[in-house]
Amino acid sequence: MHFVDIGFSLQQMAYEFGVTPAALNAFFKDKTGKNVAEYVSDMKIEIAKELLVNGSMSVRDIGMELGYYGQNSFIRRFKQQTGRTPGEYRKQHAPQ
């Protein structure tokens, strides 16, 4: 299972490793400083930044590619983590 799949979950990941979700989260936080959800969210936003600057995909398509249920949830999460909407980020970082 890939972390950008809509069906990705901590429970499924823990099952794959043969541990409880709590044990996996504790291990992950010890190693990375973040729980699984925070780490995955950060990774998705970093990928989104690359796609926004270096690609021609729409904001909607990027959100769907990264496993968000809808464009609004992607935009909301992106803005929470970066302080800008994906469109604002693209405009600010677009090659001139």
RANORHU-V498100 format. One line per field, one symbol per residue. phi: phi as a letter, one per 30 degrees, with the letter a starting at -180 (. if undefined). burial: I if it has 24 or more other C-alpha atoms within 12 Angstrom, else O. A space follows every 10 residues. Layout:
phi = ???
burial = ???
This chain:
phi = .cdcdeddad ddddeecibd eddddddddd dcibdedddd dddddddeed dddcbcddee ddeddcidda dddddddedd dcibdedddd ddcddd
burial = OOIIOOOOOI OOIOOOOOOO OOOIIOOOOO OOOOOIIOOI IIOIIOIIIO IIIOOOOOII OIIOIIIIOO OOOIIOIIOO OOOOIIIOII OOOOOO
